[in-house]
Amino acid sequence: MGFLKKLFSSEPVKPEKHYYTFNVKCNRCGEIIEGRVDLDNDLSLDYEDDREVFHVRKGLMGSNKCFQQIEVEMRFNSSRELIEQQAQGGTFVE
């Protein structure tokens, strides 16, 4: 009975999204920019030494008048945990 109630209920069931959020400070103007990676859709799969490694590359730009683009590259293990990160044009902020 619970199945039919869920099937015909008016509330849509949304799948839980998994994001990795981070902050980067612009080297030019000092603005702190928040970025996020959708762990379900943004990652690309690579195989290194018979293990799965996911990577993503993002371009970020702040909302101030600087317009400096910051390129971020990240690598994740098969459990989608961060193992490496690099930024050009900015630095990561904890």
URDAJO-V254006 format. One record per backbone hydrogen bond with DSSP energy under -1.0 kcal/mol. NH is the residue of the N-H (numbers start at 1). CO is the residue of the C=O. Records with the same first field share a line. If there is no record, write none. Layout:
NH=CO ; CO
//
This chain:
5=1
6=2
7=3
8=4
20=37
22=35
24=33
25=91
26=31
27=89
30=26
33=24
35=22
37=20
39=18
42=38
44=55
46=53
48=51
53=46
54=76
55=44
56=74
58=72
60=70
70=60
71=88
72=58
73=86
74=56
75=84
76=54
77=81
80=77
83=75
84=75
86=73
88=71
91=25
93=23
//
